[in-house]
């Protein structure tokens, strides 16, 4: 009995181990962003994605493990000839990812090598369509054209190219020297243009300042002349008003008896002064007999004033 019991225990242990091994072989845990390509008897059976998956042990096998993450591949440096026959050395970086694990496994033998070679040939082809200056000015457009051309060719491989970046473009030494001379000439030209623009603006500012100064001086002179004229006009008016007031007061005073006497005295005084002046100018003065005395002179002046008053 013991032998039979030991035999049964051994068989059970063997079966348990076999079941464990069988379960372990049939369960496949696929990591995130990966895909397993399953073959059954050497023929494609299915593609297992991330998570828990089951296969038939000893019948199904994992033929390929493909990463679905974005991958970066360095494109080696190569020579290319531009449209204007300039030889360049260009290298870059290619970013792509696997969209279809089945096509990446059975559509091409080594998809990384294939897409790298395709990137090189496409880059040479695109550079041949452009002139040297355009390769530097339109690098983004060049990258876009390369990506579009690669995606069109890599579709049957289950590969999607996300972007292509040119790391460096190295022209021949003679071309670099010519480009440096051209850039130096451009910098000198821009400096001269900026300097001339500065001189032009300074001249404009000076001219505008002088113009404003002349205008302000003219306005100041005009204002001064206006003020002077207004002052002179006011002075003339004031003098005229003073003279009119004086004449008015003289007239009012002359209209009285005392005024008449004052006027007669003033006239007699002025007549005497006039005769004295004549006597100074000439050594001979002829006077009528009746006019030798001052009293007669005053009487004559008085009679003349009286006659004038009557005539008025």
C-alpha positions in Angstrom: 0.0 0.0 0.0 2.8 2.3 0.8 4.3 1.8 -2.6 0.9 2.5 -4.3 0.4 5.6 -2.1 3.9 6.9 -3.0 3.2 6.3 -6.6 -0.1 8.2 -6.6 1.5 11.0 -4.7 4.3 11.2 -7.2 1.8 11.2 -10.1 -0.2 13.9 -8.5 2.9 16.0 -7.9 3.9 15.5 -11.5 0.5 16.5 -12.7 0.4 19.6 -10.5 3.8 20.7 -11.8 2.7 20.0 -15.3 -0.4 22.1 -14.9 1.5 24.9 -13.4 4.0 24.8 -16.2 1.2 24.6 -18.7 -0.6 27.6 -17.2 2.7 29.6 -17.0 3.3 28.9 -20.7 -0.3 29.8 -21.7 -0.4 33.2 -19.9 1.3 36.2 -21.4 1.5 39.6 -19.8 2.1 42.2 -22.5 3.6 45.5 -21.1 2.1 48.9 -22.0 3.0 50.2 -25.4 4.2 46.9 -26.7 2.7 44.2 -29.0 3.5 40.5 -29.3 3.2 38.8 -32.7 1.9 35.2 -32.1 2.6 32.4 -34.6 1.0 29.0 -34.6 3.0 26.2 -36.2 5.1 28.9 -37.9 2.1 30.9 -39.3 0.8 34.2 -38.0 -2.0 33.7 -35.6 -2.7 37.0 -33.8 -1.3 40.2 -32.3 -1.5 40.5 -28.5 -1.7 44.0 -27.1 -1.0 45.3 -23.5 -2.6 43.3 -20.7 -3.4 39.7 -19.8 -3.4 37.3 -22.8 -3.7 33.6 -23.3 -2.1 31.3 -25.9 -1.9 27.6 -26.5 1.3 26.4 -24.9 3.8 24.5 -27.1 1.6 25.4 -30.1 1.6 29.2 -30.1 4.9 31.1 -29.9 5.9 34.7 -29.6 7.7 35.4 -32.9 8.2 39.2 -32.4 8.1 41.7 -29.6 7.5 45.2 -31.0 7.7 48.5 -29.2 4.9 50.9 -30.0 6.7 53.9 -28.4 8.2 56.7 -30.4 11.7 55.9 -31.3 14.6 58.2 -32.3 17.2 57.0 -34.8 20.3 58.9 -35.7 20.7 59.3 -39.5 24.4 59.1 -40.4 26.1 62.0 -42.2 26.0 61.8 -45.9 26.8 63.9 -48.9 24.1 65.5 -51.1 24.2 67.9 -54.1 21.9 70.9 -54.3 20.1 72.2 -57.3 23.0 74.7 -58.0 25.6 71.8 -57.8 26.9 72.5 -54.3 28.0 69.4 -52.4 26.8 69.3 -48.8 27.3 67.0 -45.8 24.1 66.5 -43.9 23.0 64.5 -40.9 19.8 64.3 -39.0 17.5 62.6 -36.5 14.4 60.6 -37.4 11.5 60.1 -35.0 9.0 57.3 -35.8 6.8 54.7 -34.2 5.3 51.3 -35.1 1.6 51.5 -35.9 1.1 47.9 -37.1 3.2 45.2 -35.5 2.1 42.7 -38.1 3.4 44.8 -41.0 6.6 45.8 -39.1 7.3 42.1 -38.7 6.3 40.6 -42.0 6.5 43.7 -44.3 10.2 44.3 -43.9 13.1 42.4 -42.5 14.6 45.2 -40.3 12.3 48.2 -40.2 14.8 50.4 -38.3 17.5 49.9 -41.0 14.9 50.3 -43.8 13.5 53.6 -42.5 17.0 55.0 -41.9 18.0 54.2 -45.4 14.8 55.6 -46.8 15.4 58.8 -44.8 18.9 59.2 -46.3 17.7 58.7 -49.9 14.7 61.0 -49.4 16.9 63.7 -47.9 19.3 63.5 -50.9 16.4 63.7 -53.2 14.8 66.7 -51.5 18.1 68.6 -51.3 18.6 68.1 -55.0 15.4 70.1 -55.6 16.6 73.2 -53.6 19.4 75.7 -54.0 22.0 76.2 -51.4 20.5 79.4 -49.9 17.1 77.8 -49.6 18.5 74.8 -47.6 19.3 77.2 -44.8 16.2 79.5 -45.1 13.6 76.8 -45.6 14.9 74.0 -43.3 11.5 73.5 -41.7 9.9 73.1 -45.1 12.7 70.6 -46.0 12.0 68.6 -42.9 8.3 68.5 -43.7 8.9 67.3 -47.3 11.2 64.5 -46.1 8.6 63.3 -43.5 5.8 63.3 -46.2 8.0 61.4 -48.6 9.1 58.8 -46.0 5.5 58.2 -44.8 4.3 57.6 -48.3 7.0 54.9 -48.8 6.9 53.4 -45.3 3.1 52.8 -45.2 3.4 49.1 -46.1 5.9 48.6 -43.3 3.4 49.7 -40.6 5.7 52.6 -39.7 4.7 56.3 -39.1 7.4 58.9 -39.3 6.5 61.7 -36.9 9.2 64.2 -37.7 12.7 64.6 -39.2 15.2 67.1 -37.9 18.3 68.1 -39.8 21.1 68.5 -37.2 23.7 70.1 -39.3 24.4 71.2 -42.9 28.1 71.6 -43.8 28.9 73.2 -47.1 32.4 73.1 -48.6 35.1 75.4 -47.1 35.2 77.7 -50.2 31.4 78.1 -50.0 31.6 78.9 -46.3 34.2 81.5 -46.9 32.0 83.1 -49.6 29.0 83.0 -47.3 31.0 84.6 -44.5 32.1 87.4 -46.9 28.5 87.8 -48.0 27.2 88.0 -44.5 30.0 90.5 -43.6 29.0 92.7 -46.5 25.4 92.4 -45.5 26.2 93.5 -41.9 28.3 96.5 -43.3 25.4 97.4 -45.6 22.9 97.3 -42.7 25.2 99.4 -40.5 25.6 102.0 -43.2 21.9 102.1 -43.8 21.2 102.5 -40.1 23.8 105.2 -39.9 22.4 107.1 -42.9 18.9 106.7 -41.5 20.2 108.2 -38.2 21.8 111.1 -40.0 18.7 111.7 -42.0 16.5 111.7 -38.9 18.9 114.0 -37.1 18.9 116.4 -40.1 15.1 116.3 -40.1 15.0 117.0 -36.4 17.4 119.9 -36.7 15.4 121.4 -39.6 12.1 121.0 -37.7 13.8 122.6 -34.6 15.1 125.5 -36.7 11.7 125.9 -38.3 9.9 125.9 -35.0 12.5 128.5 -33.7 11.9 130.8 -36.7 8.1 130.5 -36.3 8.3 131.2 -32.6 10.6 134.2 -33.2 8.3 135.6 -35.9 5.3 135.1 -33.7 7.2 136.8 -30.8 8.2 139.7 -33.1 4.6 140.0 -34.4 3.3 140.1 -30.8 5.9 142.7 -29.9 4.9 144.9 -32.9 1.2 144.5 -32.1 1.8 145.4 -28.5 4.0 148.4 -29.5 1.4 149.6 -32.0 -1.3 149.2 -29.4 0.8 151.2 -26.9 1.5 153.9 -29.4 -2.1 154.2 -30.3 -3.1 154.4 -26.7 -0.5 157.0 -26.1 -1.7 159.1 -29.1 -5.3 158.8 -27.9 -4.2 159.8 -24.4 -2.3 162.9 -25.7 -5.2 163.9 -28.0 -7.7 163.5 -25.1 -5.3 165.6 -22.9 -5.0 168.3 -25.5 -8.8 168.3 -26.1 -9.3 168.6 -22.4 -6.8 171.4 -22.2 -8.5 173.3 -25.1 -11.8 172.7 -23.5 -10.7 174.2 -20.2 -8.9 177.1 -22.0 -12.1 177.8 -23.9 -14.2 177.7 -20.8 -11.8 180.1 -19.0 -11.6 182.4 -22.1 -15.4 182.8 -22.0 -15.2 184.8 -18.8 -14.2 188.4 -18.1 -11.1 187.3 -16.2 -10.2 185.0 -19.1 -10.5 187.8 -21.6 -8.2 189.9 -19.5 -5.7 187.1 -19.1 -5.7 186.6 -22.9 -5.1 190.3 -23.5 -2.2 190.3 -21.1 -0.8 187.2 -22.7 -1.0 188.6 -26.2 0.6 191.9 -25.1 3.4 190.0 -23.5 4.0 187.9 -26.6 3.9 191.1 -28.8 6.6 192.7 -26.7 8.7 189.5 -26.8 8.3 189.4 -30.6 9.5 193.0 -31.0 12.4 192.3 -28.7 13.4 189.4 -30.9 13.2 191.6 -34.0 15.3 194.2 -32.3 18.0 191.5 -31.6 18.2 190.4 -35.2 18.4 193.9 -36.7 20.1 197.0 -35.6 17.4 199.2 -37.0 13.8 198.9 -35.8 11.1 201.2 -37.3 8.2 201.9 -35.0 5.4 204.4 -35.4 5.5 207.4 -33.1 2.5 206.3 -31.2 3.9 202.9 -30.6 7.0 203.7 -28.7 5.5 203.1 -25.3 4.5 199.7 -23.9 1.1 201.0 -23.0 0.3 201.8 -26.6 1.4 198.3 -27.6 -1.0 196.8 -25.0 -3.8 199.1 -26.1 -3.3 198.0 -29.7 -3.4 194.3 -28.8 -6.5 194.9 -26.7 -8.2 196.6 -29.6 -7.4 193.8 -31.9 -8.8 191.2 -29.5 -12.0 193.3 -29.1 -12.4 193.4 -32.8 -12.0 189.7 -33.1 -14.6 189.1 -30.4 -17.1 191.4 -32.1 -16.5 189.6 -35.4 -17.1 186.3 -33.7 
